[in-house]
Structures are given as structure tokens and as C-alpha cells.
Amino acid sequence: MNSQARTVTVTLRNITDDFNGFREILRLDAELGASDCSLLEVDLSSVTWIAGNMCAAVGGVLEKHRARSRGIRLVGLREGMLHTTLRKSSFLSSFDPDSPRGPDAHETIIEYRRFERGDTEGFRSYVARQFAGKRMPTMTTALRYRFLLSIGELFENAAEHSRTELGIIACGQYFPTRQHLTFAMADLGIGIRRCFLEWRQLDFTPEQAIDWAMSGNSTVRRDKPGGHGLKLIREFITMNGGRIQIASDAGYWSLHGGDVERARLPAPFPGTVVSITINSADEQEYRLASEAIDPDSIL
């Protein structure tokens, strides 16, 4: 890349919903950051797949560079299923005003949206609206309410502690054939490791910081409740056979089938991403412990 040129083009490759997907996003971030051009083009001509939930992390990286008074232009995306999906999600229109959102006739999309840190009510309304009609395992009304409330708590925690000045991005997708529902949130804040270092004076590695947070610990002040939303989500996803992925700083953490994977990313992600995959094929019925007869029910 020639940093003296007015425009630089970076080629994006497929973004999968796993460690390799985050690694590709970090490559994109590094190559965009290696140039001081005023206009950055992202070439999508080689891309056939971007996991719907991973658009939150991709969009976060693009927002980071756009905030530095640099133009972002998406080029080369061919007509087809991916183009249709990115239009339906509003991802394309977020970076290309000539690509308005397309209709989501089958209601499989959780819309790509960026929220300001203080817009908790807007986020909660968005979650309730976007999850309505999506196929999920059978839950009692009380549990479903608590589950969606817990997602809202993740937003509040990110808003309070990430210090992001670029908002919080959310999106996802339901896959009828694969029978799973994905949802992700990305902020461009200081990351979990730095939160623990500054709030609790705990000097963890990036992976240890995520592990500590996922073990029920929190960066919230001791006079405020915290961590309950993440606890409920983790317990439900474990029982449901779904998956949680977190990338923060240079740490990567994944829970799937009761097994935890920890890994080191090749570079720090500029913030934190929390991604949830719900197994929609799960035929169990879930309820809160206060409603439960079955001692194995959630909580």
C-alpha cells in the first residue's frame, strides 16, 4: 500500500463465526491502519460469506477508521445472497447511502445498528423488536423476559465501563437450515483487561481477564449489582448447547458444549465483542428456578 496515495484499497476475505473470523478482522484493521490516506476502500470482490453476527466486529473496525476523518467505501460486492443479506441487515447502508435497506420478508435478520452509550432504552426496544418472531427454544414468559433483560444488561455494562466514544454496535441473524440464532455486540472501548486493571487493580493476561469476567466477576462498583445478566446467559447457553464467544484486547474466549477454549489473538481487538449463538433446534423447555419443578431447570 502507498500511504501517500489519496485512496488505498484493502481486500477483505470471508469472515467466519470463529477465531479465524476475528483474525481476519484484525488483519483488516491493521492494513487500514497502515495507511494515512483520506479515503479507504474495502474490496469485497473475493468475499462470499460474512457471518451475520460478525458484522458487528467488522463494522466496529470500519467505524474506528471513519472516526479519524477518513472516508470508508465498500467496493466490489457482487450481486447474490451475501449482497442481499448485507442490504437487509442495514450493514451496507451504514457505509453506503446508495444501498438502502432491503426488505426482510422471512424475518431472519437482526438489524445492524449503532447505539450511543446512553441509549439504553433504545437498545432494549431494539432487542425486544428484533428477537420477536425469531425461533428460540421454548421459554416461559418470565424467562424470556429475563433473558432479553440480560442482553440489555450487557449493553449497560459496556456503556458504563468500555469508555467507548463511538457507540455500541449490535446485529445478528437466524439461520433456519442450520437452526441457530446469532447475536453480537461490539464496542470500541478500553477492553476487559484494562477494566479490571483500573477498577480492581488486577493485572491479568487478556485471556485471564475474560475468564475472570465469565466466572461471575464484574468491573462494576461494589455498590451496584452486576454480572447477573451474563450469569443467566452463560447458564442458558450451556444447557442449550449454544455458544458464547468473546474477543477483547488480544484475548479470545469461547464456550461451546460446556468446553471453554482460550486463545491469544495476533493483535488486540480495539474494544470488546460478545457473540451469542442459540441452538434453535433445542426441544427442551426452560423456566426460571422460581417457576421450576424440574431441579435441572435453569437457575
C-alpha positions as CSV (number, residue, x, y, z in Angstrom):
1,M,0.0,0.0,0.0
2,N,1.2,3.5,-0.8
3,S,0.5,5.7,2.2
4,Q,1.0,8.8,0.1
5,A,-1.8,8.0,-2.3
6,R,-5.2,9.6,-1.7
7,T,-7.0,6.3,-1.8
8,V,-5.9,2.9,-0.6
9,T,-7.8,-0.4,-1.2
10,V,-7.7,-3.3,1.2
11,T,-9.1,-6.7,0.2
12,L,-11.4,-8.4,2.6
13,R,-11.7,-12.2,2.8
14,N,-14.5,-14.4,4.2
15,I,-15.4,-13.7,7.8
16,T,-16.4,-16.9,9.6
17,D,-18.0,-17.1,13.1
18,D,-14.9,-18.3,14.9
19,F,-11.4,-17.5,15.9
20,N,-10.3,-17.3,12.3
21,G,-13.0,-14.7,11.6
22,F,-11.6,-12.5,14.3
23,R,-8.1,-13.0,13.0
24,E,-9.3,-11.8,9.5
25,I,-11.0,-8.7,11.1
26,L,-7.7,-7.8,12.8
27,R,-5.8,-8.1,9.5
28,L,-8.3,-5.7,8.0
29,D,-7.8,-3.3,10.9
30,A,-4.0,-3.5,10.6
31,E,-4.0,-2.9,6.9
32,L,-6.4,0.0,7.1
33,G,-4.3,1.5,9.9
34,A,-1.1,1.2,7.9
35,S,-2.2,4.0,5.6
36,D,-2.7,7.7,6.2
37,C,-5.0,8.0,3.2
38,S,-8.1,10.1,3.5
39,L,-10.3,7.5,1.6
40,L,-10.2,3.8,2.4
41,E,-11.7,1.3,0.1
42,V,-12.6,-2.2,1.3
43,D,-12.7,-4.6,-1.7
44,L,-15.4,-7.3,-1.2
45,S,-15.0,-8.9,-4.6
46,S,-13.4,-12.1,-3.1
47,V,-16.0,-12.4,-0.3
48,T,-18.7,-15.0,-0.4
49,W,-19.5,-15.2,3.3
50,I,-19.7,-12.8,6.3
51,A,-21.3,-14.3,9.3
52,G,-24.3,-12.1,10.3
53,N,-23.2,-11.6,13.9
54,M,-19.6,-10.8,12.9
55,C,-20.7,-7.7,11.0
56,A,-20.7,-6.0,14.5
57,A,-17.0,-6.5,14.8
58,V,-16.3,-5.6,11.1
59,G,-18.4,-2.5,11.4
60,G,-16.7,-1.6,14.6
61,V,-13.3,-1.6,12.9
62,L,-14.7,0.4,10.0
63,E,-16.2,2.9,12.4
64,K,-12.9,3.2,14.2
65,H,-11.2,4.3,11.0
66,R,-14.0,6.5,9.8
67,A,-13.9,8.4,13.1
68,R,-10.4,9.5,12.2
69,S,-11.9,11.7,9.4
70,R,-11.3,9.0,6.8
71,G,-13.8,8.0,4.3
72,I,-14.9,4.4,4.0
73,R,-16.1,2.9,0.8
74,L,-17.2,-0.7,0.2
75,V,-16.5,-1.8,-3.4
76,G,-16.6,-5.0,-5.5
77,L,-19.5,-6.7,-3.7
78,R,-21.2,-8.9,-6.3
79,E,-25.0,-9.4,-6.6
80,G,-26.1,-12.5,-4.8
81,M,-27.1,-13.9,-1.4
82,L,-24.4,-12.0,0.5
83,H,-25.3,-8.7,-1.1
84,T,-29.0,-9.3,-0.3
85,T,-28.2,-10.2,3.3
86,L,-26.0,-7.2,3.9
87,R,-28.6,-4.9,2.4
88,K,-31.4,-6.5,4.6
89,S,-29.3,-6.0,7.7
90,S,-28.6,-2.3,7.1
91,F,-24.9,-3.0,7.1
92,L,-24.4,-1.7,3.6
93,S,-26.4,1.4,4.1
94,S,-24.3,2.2,7.2
95,F,-21.4,2.8,4.9
96,D,-23.0,3.3,1.5
97,P,-26.1,5.6,1.4
98,D,-26.8,4.4,-2.2
99,S,-27.6,0.9,-0.8
100,P,-30.8,1.4,1.2
101,R,-32.0,-1.4,3.5
102,G,-33.8,-4.2,1.6
103,P,-37.0,-6.0,2.9
104,D,-36.6,-8.9,5.3
105,A,-39.5,-11.0,4.2
106,H,-38.5,-14.1,6.1
107,E,-37.6,-12.2,9.3
108,T,-34.2,-13.8,9.6
109,I,-32.2,-10.7,10.2
110,I,-31.3,-8.9,13.5
111,E,-30.7,-5.4,12.1
112,Y,-27.2,-3.8,12.2
113,R,-27.5,-0.8,14.5
114,R,-25.1,1.5,16.2
115,F,-26.2,3.0,19.6
116,E,-24.9,5.8,21.6
117,R,-23.7,4.8,25.1
118,G,-26.7,6.5,26.8
119,D,-29.4,4.9,24.7
120,T,-30.3,2.0,27.0
121,E,-34.0,2.3,26.3
122,G,-33.4,2.4,22.6
123,F,-31.3,-0.7,22.8
124,R,-33.8,-2.6,24.9
125,S,-36.6,-1.7,22.5
126,Y,-34.4,-2.9,19.6
127,V,-33.7,-6.2,21.3
128,A,-37.4,-6.9,22.0
129,R,-38.4,-6.0,18.5
130,Q,-35.6,-7.8,16.7
131,F,-35.9,-11.1,18.7
132,A,-39.7,-11.1,18.2
133,G,-40.6,-13.9,15.8
134,K,-37.1,-15.4,15.8
135,R,-37.1,-19.2,16.5
136,M,-35.8,-19.9,20.0
137,P,-36.1,-22.8,22.4
138,T,-39.3,-22.8,24.4
139,M,-39.1,-20.5,27.4
140,T,-41.7,-19.3,29.9
141,T,-42.7,-15.7,29.5
142,A,-40.8,-14.8,32.7
143,L,-37.5,-16.5,31.5
144,R,-37.8,-14.9,28.0
145,Y,-38.2,-11.5,29.7
146,R,-35.2,-12.1,31.9
147,F,-33.1,-13.4,29.0
148,L,-33.7,-10.3,26.9
149,L,-33.2,-8.1,30.0
150,S,-29.8,-9.8,30.5
151,I,-28.8,-8.8,27.0
152,G,-29.8,-5.3,27.9
153,E,-27.5,-5.6,31.0
154,L,-24.6,-6.5,28.7
155,F,-25.2,-3.2,26.9
156,E,-25.3,-1.2,30.1
157,N,-22.1,-2.7,31.3
158,A,-20.4,-1.9,28.0
159,A,-21.8,1.6,28.1
160,E,-20.6,2.2,31.6
161,H,-17.1,0.6,31.6
162,S,-15.9,0.5,28.0
163,R,-15.5,4.3,27.7
164,T,-16.3,4.0,24.0
165,E,-16.8,7.3,22.3
166,L,-18.0,5.5,19.1
167,G,-21.1,3.8,20.5
168,I,-22.0,0.1,20.6
169,I,-22.9,-1.9,17.6
170,A,-25.3,-4.8,17.5
171,C,-26.5,-7.3,14.9
172,G,-27.2,-10.9,14.2
173,Q,-29.0,-13.5,12.1
174,Y,-31.3,-16.5,12.3
175,F,-30.3,-19.5,10.1
176,P,-33.4,-21.7,9.5
177,T,-31.4,-24.5,7.9
178,R,-28.7,-24.7,10.5
179,Q,-31.2,-24.0,13.2
180,H,-29.3,-21.4,15.2
181,L,-29.7,-17.8,16.0
182,T,-26.7,-15.5,16.4
183,F,-26.4,-12.1,18.1
184,A,-23.3,-9.9,18.8
185,M,-22.4,-6.6,20.4
186,A,-19.2,-4.7,19.8
187,D,-17.8,-1.7,21.5
188,L,-14.6,0.2,20.7
189,G,-13.6,0.8,24.3
190,I,-10.7,0.0,26.6
191,G,-11.4,-3.7,26.8
192,I,-12.0,-6.1,29.7
193,R,-8.3,-6.5,30.8
194,R,-7.9,-2.7,31.2
195,C,-11.2,-2.5,33.1
196,F,-10.0,-5.0,35.7
197,L,-6.6,-3.3,35.9
198,E,-8.1,0.1,36.6
199,W,-11.2,-0.8,38.6
200,R,-9.8,-3.7,40.7
201,Q,-6.0,-3.4,40.2
202,L,-5.9,-6.9,38.8
203,D,-3.2,-7.4,36.2
204,F,-4.5,-10.3,34.1
205,T,-3.5,-11.5,30.7
206,P,-6.2,-10.8,28.1
207,E,-7.5,-14.4,28.2
208,Q,-7.4,-14.4,32.0
209,A,-9.4,-11.2,32.2
210,I,-12.2,-12.7,30.0
211,D,-12.1,-15.9,32.1
212,W,-12.5,-13.9,35.3
213,A,-15.4,-11.9,33.9
214,M,-17.1,-15.1,32.7
215,S,-16.7,-16.7,36.1
216,G,-19.2,-14.2,37.5
217,N,-16.8,-11.4,38.5
218,S,-17.5,-7.8,37.4
219,T,-15.9,-4.4,37.0
220,V,-19.0,-2.7,38.3
221,R,-18.8,-0.7,41.6
222,R,-19.4,-2.7,44.7
223,D,-22.5,-0.6,45.5
224,K,-24.1,-1.6,42.2
225,P,-25.4,-5.1,41.2
226,G,-23.7,-6.6,38.2
227,G,-22.9,-9.8,36.4
228,H,-26.3,-11.4,36.8
229,G,-27.2,-11.0,33.2
230,L,-24.0,-12.7,32.0
231,K,-24.6,-15.5,34.5
232,L,-28.1,-16.2,33.2
233,I,-26.9,-16.1,29.6
234,R,-24.0,-18.4,30.3
235,E,-26.2,-20.9,32.1
236,F,-28.8,-20.9,29.4
237,I,-26.3,-21.3,26.5
238,T,-24.5,-24.1,28.3
239,M,-27.8,-26.0,28.8
240,N,-29.0,-25.2,25.3
241,G,-25.8,-26.4,23.5
242,G,-25.2,-23.0,22.0
243,R,-22.0,-20.9,22.1
244,I,-20.6,-17.7,23.5
245,Q,-17.5,-16.0,22.0
246,I,-15.7,-13.0,23.4
247,A,-12.8,-11.1,21.9
248,S,-11.3,-8.3,24.0
249,D,-7.8,-6.9,23.8
250,A,-5.7,-9.8,22.4
251,G,-7.8,-12.4,24.2
252,Y,-10.2,-14.8,22.7
253,W,-12.6,-16.9,24.8
254,S,-15.3,-19.4,23.6
255,L,-17.8,-21.6,25.5
256,H,-19.4,-24.4,23.5
257,G,-20.9,-27.7,24.7
258,G,-19.6,-27.0,28.2
259,D,-16.0,-26.7,26.9
260,V,-14.0,-23.5,27.2
261,E,-11.4,-22.5,24.6
262,R,-8.9,-19.7,25.3
263,A,-6.5,-18.3,22.8
264,R,-4.3,-15.3,22.0
265,L,-5.3,-13.2,19.0
266,P,-2.5,-12.0,16.7
267,A,-3.2,-8.4,17.7
268,P,-5.5,-6.5,20.2
269,F,-9.1,-6.1,19.1
270,P,-10.0,-2.4,19.6
271,G,-12.6,-3.0,22.2
272,T,-14.7,-5.9,23.1
273,V,-17.1,-8.2,21.2
274,V,-19.6,-10.6,22.8
275,S,-21.3,-13.0,20.5
276,I,-24.0,-15.5,21.4
277,T,-25.2,-18.4,19.3
278,I,-28.5,-20.1,20.4
279,N,-29.3,-23.6,19.3
280,S,-32.8,-23.2,17.9
281,A,-33.2,-27.0,17.4
282,D,-33.2,-27.5,21.2
283,E,-36.5,-29.1,22.1
284,Q,-36.1,-28.6,25.9
285,E,-38.4,-26.3,27.8
286,Y,-36.9,-23.7,30.0
287,R,-38.1,-21.8,33.0
288,L,-36.7,-19.9,36.0
289,A,-36.0,-21.8,39.2
290,S,-38.8,-19.9,40.9
291,E,-41.2,-21.5,38.4
292,A,-39.5,-24.8,38.2
293,I,-40.5,-28.3,39.2
294,D,-37.5,-29.9,37.4
295,P,-34.4,-29.3,39.6
296,D,-32.2,-29.2,36.4
297,S,-34.1,-26.2,35.0
298,I,-32.1,-23.0,34.5
299,L,-31.2,-21.1,37.6
